[in-house]
Amino acid sequence: MTEPAKELTPHTIMVQPAGSPSLKPVKAFSNPPTPLDSPSPLPDTIKTSSRSTVIPIHVEDEVHPKTKKAVSGSTIECPFKKHGCHKEGDKMTVKRHVRDDRNLHLVLLCMSLNPIRSKINAQQSEYVDKYVGMLHTIKMTESSFEKFGSQYTFHIPDIGLSVVKATKSKSHRAIYSQPFYSHGYGYKMMAVVAPYGDGLAFREYFSVFVCLMKGDWDDILEWPFRCDVSFSIESKDRNEQLTRTIFVNELPEIQEFLDRPQGLRNGTFGFQDFLPLARLTEFSADGDIFIQIRVHLSPEKLCQAKEVDSSQCQTDTIFMDKVKTKND
C-alpha cells in the first residue's frame, strides 16, 4: 500500500513521477532570496534526479538603484543641467522630462539670463556715460574754437551768378563777409572777394582780400597787426587745394593797413590774382565757393604753400585800396 501524498504548497515546483515509490518527498522551494539576502544566487534550473521533471525558473532579480546605474551605464543628464536642472535617468526618462517640464526649463533659462542682462545694462550705461562725455568734450572744443580758433570760412553761394552780376554792375563787384575775430578777445576782421577780379586782375582772376576792423578788444591788443594770413580753397573733388599766404612783416607797403583802425575799418590787403576765372568752376561745390581764412597767431614764419610760391606773388599781386580807405 502506497503512502498518501503530502499536501503541497502553492510554490511547489517539482512533480514526482508515477511509479517511483522509493524516492523521498521533494522539498518545496519558495521564491529565491535576493542578492542582498544571499551571496550565492540560485541557479535558473533545479535537478533532483535523472528521473525528475525539470521546470525552468525565470527569476527577476531586485537590483538596488545604485547597482543598476553602475551596471546599465546608460544614465544621462538633462540638457538643461548647466542652467540648474539636475534631473538624471535613462534616455526615455530624460526625454519625457524635457517634454513635460518645459515651464521649469523656461524659468531656469530666464534665471540664467539675468546676470547677462545685468552685465549688458551695465555696459550700456557705461557707453552712454562715455557718449555724453564725448558730446560734452566736443561742445567744449567747439566753444573753445569759436573763442580761440584762428580760422574762418567764407561761403559764397552761386558764384556763377555773382560773376554775372559783377560784369553788369559796379555795386556787385565786391562781396563782404560777416565780421569775425582772429581768436578769443582778438582782432576783428572781415573778408572781401571780387568775383570778377580787381585792379590789374579785373576780368581775369578771382580776387580775395581781408581787412582789420574796429573791435571791442583793441585796447588790450598789440599793434600793429603782426599775424600772417592764409587763404585756402579746395577743388570740388578734393584732389587739389590752393593755399596762399601773406607774410605781413615782409611787406612794408601795407604797414598802414596793419595799424589800429581809427575808423570803421582799414584798407584791404590780399591777392588780386588768387584764382583764374577759367578755373573757378573746378573749385566750386554745387556752384558755391568756400574760402578758408586762417590767421596765424604764432610770430614764427610759416612754410610757403606747395601749390603757390607766396613770395613771388606778394610783391606783384597785393592790392592796397588806399583810395577806398581815404573815402571811408
LOBA-682121 format. One line per field, with one value per residue (C-alpha): residue number from 1; residue in three letters; x negated, y negated, z. Coordinates in Angstrom, 2 decimals, padded with zeros to 5 digits. Each point is the difference from the previous one (the first is absolute). Example, Ala and Ser with C-alpha at 12.3 -4.5 7.8 and 13.67 -1.06 7.14 Angstrom:
BEGIN
resi c(1 2)
resn c(Ala Ser)
X c(-012.30 -001.37)
Y c(004.50 -003.44)
Z c(007.80 -000.66)
END
This chain:
BEGIN
resi c(1 2 3 4 5 6 7 8 9 10 11 12 13 14 15 16 17 18 19 20 21 22 23 24 25 26 27 28 29 30 31 32 33 34 35 36 37 38 39 40 41 42 43 44 45 46 47 48 49 50 51 52 53 54 55 56 57 58 59 60 61 62 63 64 65 66 67 68 69 70 71 72 73 74 75 76 77 78 79 80 81 82 83 84 85 86 87 88 89 90 91 92 93 94 95 96 97 98 99 100 101 102 103 104 105 106 107 108 109 110 111 112 113 114 115 116 117 118 119 120 121 122 123 124 125 126 127 128 129 130 131 132 133 134 135 136 137 138 139 140 141 142 143 144 145 146 147 148 149 150 151 152 153 154 155 156 157 158 159 160 161 162 163 164 165 166 167 168 169 170 171 172 173 174 175 176 177 178 179 180 181 182 183 184 185 186 187 188 189 190 191 192 193 194 195 196 197 198 199 200 201 202 203 204 205 206 207 208 209 210 211 212 213 214 215 216 217 218 219 220 221 222 223 224 225 226 227 228 229 230 231 232 233 234 235 236 237 238 239 240 241 242 243 244 245 246 247 248 249 250 251 252 253 254 255 256 257 258 259 260 261 262 263 264 265 266 267 268 269 270 271 272 273 274 275 276 277 278 279 280 281 282 283 284 285 286 287 288 289 290 291 292 293 294 295 296 297 298 299 300 301 302 303 304 305 306 307 308 309 310 311 312 313 314 315 316 317 318 319 320 321 322 323 324 325 326 327 328)
resn c(Met Thr Glu Pro Ala Lys Glu Leu Thr Pro His Thr Ile Met Val Gln Pro Ala Gly Ser Pro Ser Leu Lys Pro Val Lys Ala Phe Ser Asn Pro Pro Thr Pro Leu Asp Ser Pro Ser Pro Leu Pro Asp Thr Ile Lys Thr Ser Ser Arg Ser Thr Val Ile Pro Ile His Val Glu Asp Glu Val His Pro Lys Thr Lys Lys Ala Val Ser Gly Ser Thr Ile Glu Cys Pro Phe Lys Lys His Gly Cys His Lys Glu Gly Asp Lys Met Thr Val Lys Arg His Val Arg Asp Asp Arg Asn Leu His Leu Val Leu Leu Cys Met Ser Leu Asn Pro Ile Arg Ser Lys Ile Asn Ala Gln Gln Ser Glu Tyr Val Asp Lys Tyr Val Gly Met Leu His Thr Ile Lys Met Thr Glu Ser Ser Phe Glu Lys Phe Gly Ser Gln Tyr Thr Phe His Ile Pro Asp Ile Gly Leu Ser Val Val Lys Ala Thr Lys Ser Lys Ser His Arg Ala Ile Tyr Ser Gln Pro Phe Tyr Ser His Gly Tyr Gly Tyr Lys Met Met Ala Val Val Ala Pro Tyr Gly Asp Gly Leu Ala Phe Arg Glu Tyr Phe Ser Val Phe Val Cys Leu Met Lys Gly Asp Trp Asp Asp Ile Leu Glu Trp Pro Phe Arg Cys Asp Val Ser Phe Ser Ile Glu Ser Lys Asp Arg Asn Glu Gln Leu Thr Arg Thr Ile Phe Val Asn Glu Leu Pro Glu Ile Gln Glu Phe Leu Asp Arg Pro Gln Gly Leu Arg Asn Gly Thr Phe Gly Phe Gln Asp Phe Leu Pro Leu Ala Arg Leu Thr Glu Phe Ser Ala Asp Gly Asp Ile Phe Ile Gln Ile Arg Val His Leu Ser Pro Glu Lys Leu Cys Gln Ala Lys Glu Val Asp Ser Ser Gln Cys Gln Thr Asp Thr Ile Phe Met Asp Lys Val Lys Thr Lys Asn Asp)
X c(000.00 -001.49 -000.46 002.45 -001.50 -000.59 001.90 -002.17 -000.28 000.86 -003.73 -000.83 -002.04 -000.98 002.40 -000.71 000.54 002.37 -001.45 -002.92 000.98 -003.58 -000.78 000.04 002.56 -001.09 -000.78 002.05 -001.86 001.39 -001.08 -003.80 -001.66 -001.27 -003.71 -000.07 001.36 -002.24 -003.41 000.49 003.01 001.98 -000.45 002.77 000.69 000.15 -000.62 000.91 -000.70 -000.31 003.61 001.43 001.66 -001.98 001.99 -001.90 000.34 -000.46 -000.76 000.02 -002.63 000.82 -003.04 -000.91 000.24 -003.72 -000.90 002.34 -001.56 -003.45 001.01 002.10 -002.44 002.71 000.92 -000.02 000.44 002.60 -001.22 000.96 -002.40 -002.27 003.03 000.83 001.98 -001.49 002.33 -001.73 001.23 000.08 000.61 003.79 000.32 -001.98 001.89 003.34 -001.42 -000.97 003.44 002.03 -002.04 -000.17 001.15 -002.76 -002.60 001.33 -000.26 -003.55 -000.94 001.42 -001.89 -003.25 000.48 000.36 -003.78 -000.55 002.77 -001.49 -003.43 001.43 001.86 -003.19 -001.93 002.72 -000.01 -003.77 000.20 002.69 -002.20 -002.92 002.20 001.27 -003.59 -001.04 002.85 -001.02 -003.62 001.05 002.18 -002.86 -002.35 002.39 000.46 -003.76 -000.46 002.51 -001.79 -003.63 -000.06 -001.75 002.09 002.98 001.82 001.48 002.95 000.93 003.19 000.64 -003.34 001.05 002.84 -002.31 -002.45 002.80 001.27 -003.54 -000.33 003.15 -000.09 -002.80 002.02 -000.36 -003.75 -000.83 001.53 -000.58 000.02 001.36 -002.49 -002.00 -002.74 -003.46 000.29 001.67 -000.29 -001.97 -000.05 003.27 -000.25 002.05 -000.59 000.71 000.11 000.24 001.71 -001.01 -003.44 -001.35 -002.59 -002.49 001.71 003.43 001.83 -002.70 -000.26 002.04 -001.37 -000.08 -000.77 000.26 000.10 -000.18 003.05 000.54 000.63 000.98 -003.42 -002.28 -001.16 -001.61 -001.49 -003.47 -000.29 -000.84 001.52 -002.79 001.81 -000.42 003.21 000.67 002.78 000.89 002.48 000.58 001.06 003.41 -001.57 -002.37 -003.02 -001.53 -000.27 -001.13 -001.58 -001.65 -001.43 -000.75 -003.06 000.84 -003.38 -001.72 002.23 -000.76 002.44 003.00 -001.06 002.56 002.75 -001.34 000.31 002.84 003.13 001.09 003.16 002.33 -002.69 -003.42 -000.87 000.07 -003.05 -000.14 -000.37 001.39 -000.86 001.02 001.70 000.48 003.63 -000.41 -000.60 002.69 002.41 -002.68 000.02 003.73 002.17 003.50 -000.60 -001.20 -003.46 -001.47 -003.11 -001.77 -001.81 -002.59 -001.63 -003.31 -000.41 -003.55 -002.64 -002.15 000.05 002.00 -001.25 001.12 002.88 -000.94 002.59 -001.08 -003.26 001.28 -003.14 000.29 003.57 -000.33 -001.82 002.11 003.54 000.67 002.50 000.31 003.18 -001.38 002.59 002.85 -001.49 -000.19 003.58 001.14)
Y c(000.00 -003.34 -002.89 -002.77 -003.20 -003.01 -003.22 -002.27 -003.77 -002.29 -000.56 003.66 000.26 003.70 002.82 003.62 002.33 002.95 003.45 -001.21 000.77 000.30 -003.75 -002.38 -002.71 -003.05 -003.06 -003.00 -003.17 -003.45 -003.10 -000.27 -002.61 -003.25 -000.59 -002.19 002.92 002.73 -000.37 003.12 -000.27 003.10 001.44 -000.51 003.76 002.61 003.72 002.55 003.21 001.43 001.05 -003.33 -002.46 -003.24 -003.25 -003.21 -002.93 -003.61 -002.18 -003.83 -001.19 -003.09 -002.20 -002.96 -003.41 -000.70 003.48 -000.40 -003.34 001.52 003.03 -001.71 -002.84 -001.84 -002.70 -003.46 -003.50 -002.59 -002.31 -002.97 001.01 -002.99 -002.22 001.69 003.18 003.11 002.67 003.28 003.29 002.19 -001.40 000.39 -001.43 -003.10 -000.36 000.05 -002.42 -002.49 000.35 -000.34 -002.56 -002.79 -002.69 000.95 -000.25 -003.38 -001.33 001.32 -001.60 -003.36 000.21 000.82 -003.01 -002.46 -000.35 -000.52 -002.61 -001.80 000.00 -001.38 -002.74 -000.93 -000.16 -002.08 -002.38 -000.27 -000.68 -002.64 -001.72 000.07 -001.34 -002.83 -000.76 -000.07 -002.38 -002.24 000.04 -000.80 -002.85 -001.41 000.38 -001.82 -002.74 -000.31 -000.05 -002.81 -001.99 000.82 001.56 -001.82 001.19 -001.38 001.45 -002.46 001.54 -001.58 001.56 000.27 -001.34 000.11 -002.45 -002.21 -000.23 -000.90 -002.74 -001.37 -000.39 -002.09 -002.14 -001.63 000.43 003.79 000.07 000.57 002.50 -000.53 002.68 -000.24 -001.49 002.59 000.05 001.43 001.73 -000.46 -003.67 -000.53 -002.10 -000.75 000.69 000.33 001.79 -001.49 001.72 -001.43 002.69 -001.66 -001.11 -003.31 -002.48 001.51 003.39 -001.26 002.40 002.62 001.11 000.64 -002.40 000.52 -002.57 -000.52 -003.10 -001.03 -001.51 -001.98 002.60 000.28 001.19 -002.42 -001.59 003.21 001.11 -000.55 -002.40 000.00 003.27 002.60 003.23 001.69 000.84 003.01 000.50 003.58 001.49 003.65 001.46 001.66 003.47 -000.86 001.04 -003.45 -002.77 -003.52 -001.85 -003.39 -001.83 -003.65 -000.60 -003.43 -000.69 000.25 -002.57 -003.57 -001.42 001.31 -001.13 -002.81 002.65 001.85 -002.84 -000.31 -001.06 -003.55 000.24 002.92 001.99 -000.20 000.58 003.53 002.09 003.32 001.60 -001.51 003.11 002.60 002.35 -000.24 -000.42 002.87 002.39 -001.37 002.87 002.54 -001.35 -000.42 002.47 000.11 -003.52 -001.36 -001.15 000.61 -002.00 000.87 -002.90 000.81 -002.58 001.33 -001.14 001.30 -002.61 002.64 000.12 002.71 002.21 -001.18 001.91 002.72 -001.00 -003.64 -001.87 -002.62 -002.13 -000.53 -001.22 -002.15 -002.81 000.11 000.87 -001.65 -002.76 -002.92 -002.00 -003.29 -001.96 001.99 -000.40 -003.78 -000.11 002.04)
Z c(000.00 -001.03 002.37 -000.54 -001.62 002.20 -000.57 -002.18 000.32 -002.94 -000.67 -000.65 -003.19 -000.16 -000.84 000.96 -002.90 000.37 000.75 002.14 003.61 001.24 -000.59 002.92 000.07 -001.94 002.08 -000.95 -000.88 000.48 -001.93 -000.02 002.23 -001.44 -000.56 003.12 002.14 -001.41 -001.61 -002.14 -002.29 -000.97 -003.45 -002.54 -000.13 002.77 -000.55 002.66 -001.86 -003.40 000.12 001.19 -002.27 -000.50 000.07 -000.92 002.40 -001.11 002.99 -000.37 002.40 002.04 -000.69 002.17 -001.87 000.44 -001.23 -002.95 -000.90 000.10 -002.06 -002.62 -000.74 -002.04 002.50 -001.61 001.35 -000.88 -002.81 002.20 002.78 -000.58 000.61 003.31 -000.78 001.67 -001.38 -000.94 -001.42 -003.05 -003.42 000.03 003.51 -000.86 -003.26 001.83 002.54 -002.72 -001.55 003.21 001.94 -002.55 002.41 002.43 -002.72 -001.16 003.53 000.30 -003.31 001.07 003.27 -001.77 -002.30 002.88 000.57 -003.72 -000.10 002.98 -001.65 -003.25 001.87 001.82 -003.27 -001.65 002.93 -000.27 -003.74 000.54 002.56 -002.42 -002.82 002.19 000.96 -003.66 -000.85 002.86 -001.19 -003.57 001.21 002.05 -002.96 -002.32 002.55 000.44 -003.76 -000.32 002.69 -000.72 -003.48 -002.81 -002.94 -001.84 -003.01 -002.47 -001.86 -003.32 -001.47 -003.74 -001.12 -003.66 000.61 002.06 -002.91 -002.41 002.33 000.39 -003.78 -000.17 003.12 002.01 003.21 -000.30 -000.65 003.67 002.45 003.73 002.68 003.51 002.47 001.94 002.63 -000.52 003.41 003.36 001.01 -003.20 -003.14 -001.72 -003.73 -003.18 -003.31 -003.41 -003.40 -003.49 -002.15 -003.27 001.14 001.25 -001.22 -002.42 000.31 -001.09 -002.38 000.39 003.65 003.11 002.66 003.78 002.74 003.73 002.18 003.67 001.67 003.15 002.71 003.63 001.19 -001.81 003.27 001.22 -003.34 -001.33 -002.91 -002.84 -001.17 -000.42 -000.88 -003.36 -001.86 -002.27 -002.56 -000.97 -002.42 -000.97 -003.32 -000.12 -000.28 002.92 -002.06 -000.03 002.57 -000.80 002.93 -000.08 002.99 000.70 002.17 001.34 001.59 -003.38 -001.71 001.14 -002.55 001.92 003.47 000.10 -000.38 003.05 002.52 002.44 -001.93 000.65 -002.06 -000.66 -001.83 -001.61 -003.63 -001.38 -000.88 -001.78 -003.45 -003.17 -002.06 002.55 -002.50 -003.79 -001.00 -002.47 002.94 002.26 -000.70 000.98 003.56 000.42 001.89 -001.54 -001.28 003.38 001.04 003.45 000.92 003.23 001.66 002.63 002.22 001.27 003.58 000.30 -000.86 -001.63 -003.76 -001.72 -002.77 -003.38 -001.57 -002.47 -002.54 -000.36 000.52 002.44 -000.04 -003.73 000.05 003.10 -001.81 -003.14 000.99 003.38 -000.51 002.41 -000.39 001.27 -001.90 001.52 003.47 -000.35 -001.27 003.00)
END
